[in-house]
Amino acid sequence: MGSTPTPAFLVSQEDLDAHAAKTAAIVIEQLLPLLERANEPRLVDRQRMAELLSISVPTLDRLVANGSVRSLLLNNRRLFDPDEAIADLRQRRDEEVQRHE
């Protein structure tokens, strides 16, 4: 009882490249819907927005009250677009820098 020899396959570099290209195309095809969904606008609640900004919820509430950060009130829930909130704070910072120059 000897071991069965493993057959050797010879594959050209051209065949390997073609296989790699087909595999990449399949992976991209599967990922595209996920990437498209990732670009959809997302709204977050007060707690998550405060976490993203590394501030407390009461501080976030003050920023909303004084108009420094925009939000949306929907069914008694305050929601934020993180990109907009960060842009609002950058604009506020830039305005304060200009005032002190």
C-alpha positions in Angstrom: 0.0 0.0 0.0 1.8 3.0 -1.2 0.6 6.5 -1.4 -1.0 7.7 -4.6 1.1 10.2 -6.4 -0.4 13.7 -6.6 -0.8 14.7 -10.2 1.3 17.7 -11.3 -0.5 20.5 -13.1 1.3 22.9 -15.3 -0.4 26.3 -15.6 0.9 29.1 -17.6 1.2 32.6 -16.2 -1.4 33.7 -18.8 -3.9 31.2 -17.3 -3.1 32.4 -13.8 -3.6 36.0 -14.8 -6.9 35.2 -16.5 -8.1 33.3 -13.4 -7.1 36.2 -11.1 -8.9 38.7 -13.3 -12.1 36.6 -13.3 -11.9 36.2 -9.6 -11.4 39.9 -9.1 -14.4 40.7 -11.3 -16.6 38.3 -9.3 -15.5 39.9 -6.0 -16.1 43.4 -7.3 -19.5 42.5 -8.6 -20.4 41.2 -5.1 -19.0 44.2 -3.3 -20.5 47.0 -5.5 -24.0 46.8 -3.9 -22.5 47.0 -0.4 -20.3 50.0 -1.4 -23.3 51.8 -2.9 -25.3 51.3 0.3 -22.4 52.6 2.4 -22.6 55.9 0.5 -26.2 56.5 1.5 -26.8 59.3 3.9 -27.1 58.1 7.5 -28.7 59.9 10.4 -27.6 59.2 14.0 -29.2 60.0 17.3 -27.9 62.3 20.0 -25.9 59.7 21.9 -24.1 58.5 18.8 -23.4 62.0 17.5 -21.9 62.9 20.9 -19.7 59.8 20.7 -18.6 60.7 17.2 -17.6 64.2 18.3 -16.1 63.0 21.6 -18.3 65.3 23.6 -21.1 64.8 26.1 -24.8 64.8 25.2 -25.4 67.9 27.2 -22.6 69.7 25.3 -24.2 68.5 22.0 -27.5 69.8 23.2 -26.0 73.3 23.9 -24.4 73.3 20.4 -27.8 72.6 18.9 -29.5 75.2 21.1 -27.1 77.9 20.1 -27.3 77.0 16.4 -23.7 75.7 16.1 -24.8 72.3 15.0 -27.8 71.5 12.7 -30.2 68.7 13.5 -33.5 67.2 12.4 -36.4 66.6 14.7 -38.3 63.6 13.5 -41.1 62.0 15.5 -39.7 63.6 18.7 -36.2 62.2 18.0 -33.4 64.6 17.3 -31.2 63.2 14.5 -27.9 64.3 13.0 -26.1 63.9 9.8 -22.5 63.4 11.1 -20.9 65.0 8.0 -23.0 68.1 8.4 -22.4 68.3 12.1 -18.6 68.1 11.6 -18.8 70.7 8.8 -20.9 73.0 11.1 -18.2 72.8 13.9 -15.4 73.4 11.4 -17.2 76.5 10.1 -17.8 77.7 13.7 -14.0 77.2 14.5 -13.0 79.0 11.3 -15.3 81.9 12.2 -13.9 82.1 15.7 -10.3 82.1 14.3 -11.1 84.9 11.9 -12.7 87.0 14.7 -9.5 86.7 16.7 -7.1 87.6 13.9 
